[in-house]
Amino acid sequence: METIVLDIGETLVRDDRHWASWADWLGVPPHTLGALVGAAVAQGREATDALRILRPDMDVEEAYRARAAAGRGEHLDESDLYQDVRPALGELRAAGVRVVVAGDGTVRAGELLRALDLPADLVVTSGEWGVRKPDPEFFARVAEASGAAPEATLYVGDHPADDLFPAAAAGMRTAHLRRGPYGHWWADHPDVVETADFRIDALTELVGLVGSPDPDASADEEPKVVRRGALRSVR
């Protein structure tokens, strides 16, 4: 691999502060919202559906703006990073790999991430690109930012439908990370097992994958089929 591209939420950044802040805004115990997020994940729904269960008429984007206007907008600091982030990204860059961080997030999230001065060549969010995963245009932008051929680019993420499947459909190699609700719940689903080139439990495993051949491909084989099946609705 020449370039490794990493998702943001539940790949680099823990989401517990995010959901706790929403619980506080809505006036419910954090464990209540956390349980509803887990239920949404298990059903293959968007995690933000948990907010709509609590407030069926909620416009999430409007609520986000209201929180920001009230001085309770996004916050991100070193404590929000998983502990393996800096060691892993540092090792990859030392190995000569281009490191790109590209995932869903607001413009503000991009600013906060860059302020952490991660060992990465580029940090960008969907809000800055104006397109969200799993839109193929997002992964076209990823391919452009990679600076390498798709087959020399590895996309790393926890979410099957937002990370794994569209990255594979774009011709990239993929690593499914067993982390966060989606990463754990769907890790052993047959579509994930079949589609992922690699399955990892920590980002520090990535440096060992640099230069690894595709474990399922040979010059005489057909390209891997990207299956979705029961995971088609997971977002």
Order of alpha helices (4+ residues) and beta strands (2+ residues): beta-alpha-alpha-alpha-alpha-alpha-beta-alpha-beta-alpha-alpha-beta-alpha-beta-alpha-alpha-beta
